[in-house]
Amino acid sequence: MIYKVLYQASKDEVPVREQTETLYLEASDVRDVRKKLADKPYNVEFIQPLTGKFLDYEKKSAEFKLEKI
């Protein structure tokens, strides 16, 4: 399954909505996503599973790039 992860690039700074970044990751479940990102300095805000029409919509975005972690 593909997940959309919204995160801040640094755990040390206060989260600011305008600085939220997005990455797309393939994993078996949300726990697996968190495990894959554990060694990154990210402050994860939200993890959203993408399926069906939601996934099709995100794939049309120029920012859609499946990360390999």
N, C-alpha and C positions, 0 to 999 in steps of 0.2 A: 504494500500500500504506500502511497505517496502522501507525505505530510508537508504542510506549509508551516514554517516556524517564524514567528515574529520575535525579534530580539534586539537588545541594545548591545553595542560592540564592547562595552566595558562593564564589569561588575562593580567597579570602583566609583562610577559616576552616577548621579541621580538620573533616573530614566526621564527622557524628554520625548514626547510623542513624535515630534518632527524628525528625530534622529533614529526612529525605529527602522530596522532593516529586515529583509525577508530572505529566507532561503528555503529551498525545496529539497526534501530528503526522502529516500526510500527506506522503509523500516517495517518490521512486523507489527509493532504497536507503539503507543506513546512512551512506554517504559524504555523500549529499544532506542527511540529517538533521544531521550534524555541521556541514556548510557553513551550513545555515540557523540553527544555534545559535551560530555562531562569534562573532558580535558581542554575544552575551548574556553576563552575568557568571556563568554557570552552571558548576558543576563536575559534568560528566556522569559518572554512575556506570555506567549500563547502558542499552543500547538494545535493545528487544525487538520484533521484527516480530509483528504480530497478524493472524491469519487464522482463518477458520472458526469453530469453537466458542469459541476463545480470544477472538476479537473480539466475538462475540455476548455472552459473559459480561461483558466489560469495558463494553459498551454499556449493560448493565443497571445498572451502578454509577451512583450519583448524582454522582460526581466526573468522569464521562466528559464531556469537552468537547474537541472537535477544535480545536486552535489553528491560526490562520492567520498563518503567518510567511512 
